[in-house]
Amino acid sequence: MLKRLFSGLALCLLLAGCVLQSPEPLFSESDGELALKSFGIEFESYNWTKGAWEREDEALTFVATGMHYVVASEKSETQILFVPLADSWWLMQMSEDLKPTYYVLAEAKGQELFVHVLACSDLQQNPAVKVAVRFEGDDCFTAAETGLDFFQTLVANAPAATLKLVAKP
């Protein structure tokens, strides 16, 4: 997916597809916001590993196209739409051609963006989401009519951040 930034997320997706997803994007370009405009376009990426933030080797470049961003790697091009939720929180809707759309939460703190993965195993433990999420083994899917209110409720009980982006000076 996004170079090595989302290596943990990508591994999870490859092994089990274990992140909240939908067959088609839930939100359109007009729902998005260029959330990173005050940060710049280049970021160092970190994964939470063994109780500490571990820096990845490669930086990421987010190129604004309309109201979404494109992050390209040698193998793929990911479109990321930041949909505002509350205060400094966004829903990141991540799409690649011919693949499901994945959803994670992002929280801005200073010049850092913390990514909170919506893992199916965590969602399955939350009785409030069972109405809006369908579970199939390790996979979980949200319905086409799922709106922002559902994702706003997830902010209150967001899992710990496992990824972060730090704006490069």
N, C-alpha and C positions, 0 to 999 in steps of 0.2 A: 504494500500500500504506500504510504508516504515515506519513501526511503526507509531509514531505520527508526525514525521517530516513533512510528506506531508499530515497532517490532513486536512488542508484547500484544498489542491489539491484533496485529496481523497474524501472529502465531495462534492466538485464540480463534480467530476467524478461520484459519486454515484447518485447524484441528477439529473444531466443533461448531463453528458459526455461532458462537455463544454470546453475541452482542445483539442488542435490540435492533431489529431490521424491519423493512417493509419491501415488498416486491417493486414498488414504484415510489418516487419521492413524495412525501406528504405535503411539502411546502414548495411554493413557486418562487421564482426570482423576486417578485414584488414583496414577498414576506421577509427577504433578507436585508442585511445591513452590513456595510463594510466595517466590521467590528475592529479590524486591525489597523485602521488608517492612522491612529495615533502612535502605533508601535513601530511602523516601518514594514518592510516586506521580508527581511531576513531574520531568521530565528535559529538559535542553538536549541537543540532538543535534549531532554533528559528523561530517563525512565527511573521510577522508584524501584530500587533493587536492594534487597537485604538491609532495609531500614535507612537507606540514604539515596539521594539523587545522583544518578550516574550519567555523565554526559556522553552523548552519542558522537561519533566521529564527524558526521556530515551535518551541515546546516540545511535548513529548508527555506525555500523562497516561495512566498505566497503572491501570485500575480492576480490583481483584481481584474475581473472581466464582468462587466455589468455590475450586479449586486452580489456576486459570489467570487470565490477565489479558485484558482487552479494551482495545484501543486503537482509538478511532473517529476517522474523518476525515469530511469532507463527503461523500466518495464511497463509503466502505467501512467495515467493522468487522472488525478482525483479532483473532482469538483466539490468544493466545500461551501455550503451556504450557512452563514451565521444568522440564526433567527433569534431576536431579542426575547428574553424571558422576564427577568427581573433584575433591577440594579445592574450589577456587573456580571450577570449570567447570560449565556447564550446556549441555544441548542445548536450543535454542529451536525448538519445533515451532509453525509459524505457519500458521493456517488461515483461509480466508475461504469463505463459501458459494459452492458451485458452481465451486470452483477446486481445483487440486491443493494438497497440503500441502507446505510448504517447510521445510528444515532448515538451521540455522546454529549455530555454537558461540558461546558467550558466556563471558567470563572477567571476574570481579570483581577489581578492584585499588583498594583504598580506596573512595572514593565514585564510582568510574567503572566502567562496564560496557563492555568491549571486545567487539565483534562480529566474528567471523571467518567470512566467507562460504565455504560449501562449494561452490565453483565447479566445474562439471563438467570444465572444461579442466584444473584442478589435479588433480582426482580421477582423470582418465584417465591422468595421468602416474605414479600411485601403484599399482604392481602388487599391493599388499596388498588393495586395495579392489575389484579387478575381479571377485572372486567374489560380492560382495554388491551390486554396482552394475551396472545394465544401461544401456549407452550407445546413444542413438539420435540421430545427428547431434550437435547442440549440447546436447541434453537428456540428463539422467541420472536414473535412477529406482532406488530401493531397494525390495527385496521386502517383502511384508507380514510375513514372519517375521524381518526384521532386528531385532536386539535391541540393548540398551545396550552390550554388549561391542564391537560394531562401532564405535559412536560414541566409545567410550572409547579405542579405538586411534587414532582421528583426532586426539584431543587432543595426542598425542605429536608429531604432524607437522602441527599446525594452521597454516593459512596466516596471514600477517600480518593484523592487524585493519585493517579499512577503514572501520568505523563505530564510534562510541563514544557512550555516554549518560553524562551527568554529572548527578548528583542536584542538584536546585535546593535551596538552603538554605531 
